[in-house]
Amino acid sequence: MGSQVEFNDTLQITTEQGFPTELELEQHLKQPFTVQDFSGRVFEFRDKAGVRFYHPAPGRVFLVHNLNGKWLYWGHVQVIEQTIHADTNTTSGKFIITKIYEPEYQHQISQHEVEPGKGYFGKI
């Protein structure tokens, strides 16, 4: 018998899985968020398919919003708690936001660091 475990440096989640609703792109483009806007806040994610291990704090994990299969990079988080749910084969946890990308960089990384067809802004 064996098992499949994924090691991830990217927390790519949907709004339903716990992506922070406060991180709204149109607002960010008008007046960019900063990490200070989220200081002291702990966020939770849930129902991430599969058994996954994210780099534990203080390691950096990329934060990506999955919008209908399109990836929008937002910055960095530290995963401070992880739980594997063997009965549902899912992973959940808690994270803090440690870096928010400026809109120009967010646009660039969301184009260049994704598989073809998955970039929120398209692929160059």
N, C-alpha and C positions, 0 to 999 in steps of 0.2 A: 504494500500500500504506500501511497505517497500523497503529498499535498503540494499545492501551488501557492506560493507566497510572493507578493510583489513588493519591491522596495521602491518607494516613490520620493522624488524631490519636488513634485508638483501636486498641490491640492487643487484639483480641477473638479468643481462642484456646481450644481444647478442651484437656483433660488430655493427649490423645494428641498434640496439636501442641506441647506443652511448658509448659502452665500449671503453675506450681509446686505440687506436691502438698502442700507444707508449709502452704499457705494453705487451711485447712480451716474451713468456716463454723461448725460446731458448737463447735469449739475457740475460734474468734474470738469467738463470742457469750459464752462463759464467761469467757475472759480475753483481751481484745483484743490482737492483734499490734501491734507498733510497727515503724517503719522500721528501728530499731536491731537488731531481730531478724534482719534480712537484710543488715546492713552488710557490705560486702566480698564479697558473693556475686554471681556473674554467672549469669544464667539464659539458656537457649536456647529459641527457638521454631523450628518447621519446618513445611513443607508448607502454608503459608497460601496458599490459591488465589489466583492472579492475580499480576500484576506490581504491587507496592506500594512506595511510599516512605513511611516513617514520619518524623515530625519527628526530625532527628538531635539527639543530645545537644549542648547542655544543654536542648533543648526538651522540654516535657512531653508525654507520651503517656498516655492513660487505659489502665489495665489492666482487662480484662473477661474473666471466665471464662464460656465458652459451655458451658452444661449442658443438653444435649439441646435446643438452640435457644433456651434462656432465658438472658438476659444478667444476670450478677451482677458489678457494679462493685466493684473492690477498692482502687483508688488510682491512683497515678501511677508511671510508669517512664520511664527514659531509654533509648532504643534506641542502643546503642553500636556495633553492627555490623549490616549488612544485606547479603544476597546474593540476587540474582535468578537463578533457575534457568530459563533459556530453554527447555531441553529438556522440562521438566515444567510450565512456566508457573506456578511457585510462588515464594514468597518465604520466606526463613529469616533468622534473625539472633540477636543477643544483646542482653540488656537487664539493667539494674539497677533495683531497686525504690527509689523516692525518697519515696513517701508511701503510707501505709495508712490507709484511712478508718476512723473509729470506727463501730461497728455501726449506730448510729442514722442516721448520714449515709449509710452504705452502703445501708441499706434505702431511704431517700428517693431517692437518685440512681438506684438500680436500678429504681425505679418511674417516675420522671419523665423520664429521659434515654434512653428506648428507644421504638422503634416499638410501636404497639399489638400486644399479644399476645406480645411478646418479653421483657418484664420478668420477672425471676426471682420477684419478690414480687407480680406482677400489676400492673395499671395502676389508678391512682386515677381 
